[in-house]
């Protein structure tokens, strides 16, 4: 088991290092100027040199992402619980959530800027993108209950709230965690896209603005450095949500017991 885990860790790391080495070699052999394609070594140096600026933008982007993800998790879960307990409520309001989901964020952001500040507009857009996967997955999980167990609860005349607490919520937990993994990545994407559309500058500017700013100034190494921070942030969010899922499910659910993190 330890050998398999080492292989799963080592192979992607070696492939990633090989890709970086090939990238560095191509840039150096072909003398590609940094304004077209910077080498990984230059991107790393730029990341260190511009860290005071980029770190502030990273904090802004991560703050918006985490706030939106928390709000989407709380709102999506509570609404899914209400949908499970009262089906007419789901029939009434679920179409509105679908409409918000299928409407592109980049089209919503300029409209929100009419009514909100740039920071608030980015937060709302990030929330809207992350909200639907959590709501949809949790709602699906609350209705995906073993009929035999449901019949057993009903035979013993368990109330709807007892069925929800002891049967539906445990059954929905894997679905909820799957939606949380999706929503975490989408919250970051929504924050980046919305900030590009909002175009906020100065204090409170996130990584998306640094990318746009670097493009205007032809500071391509800084643009790549900001992209690296966004990618690392996305990977960190995925790892955290995946680890949370494993911790909650690995003792009893097959989806987590079949493989270890």
Secondary structure, DSSP 4 states (H G I P E B T S, - for coil): -HHHHHHHHHHHHHHHHHHHHHHHHHHHHTT--TTT---HHHHHHHHHHTHHHHHHHHHHHHHHHHHHHHHHHHHHHHHHHHHHH-HHHHHHHHHHHHHHHHS-HHHHHHHHHHHS-HHHHHHHHHHHHHHHHHHHHHHHHHH---HHHHHHHHHTT--HHHHIIIIIHHHHHHHHHHHHHHHHHHHHHHHHHHHHHHT--STT--HHHHHHHHHHTT-HHHHHHHHHHHHHHHHHHHHHHHHHHHHHHTTT-HHHHSS--
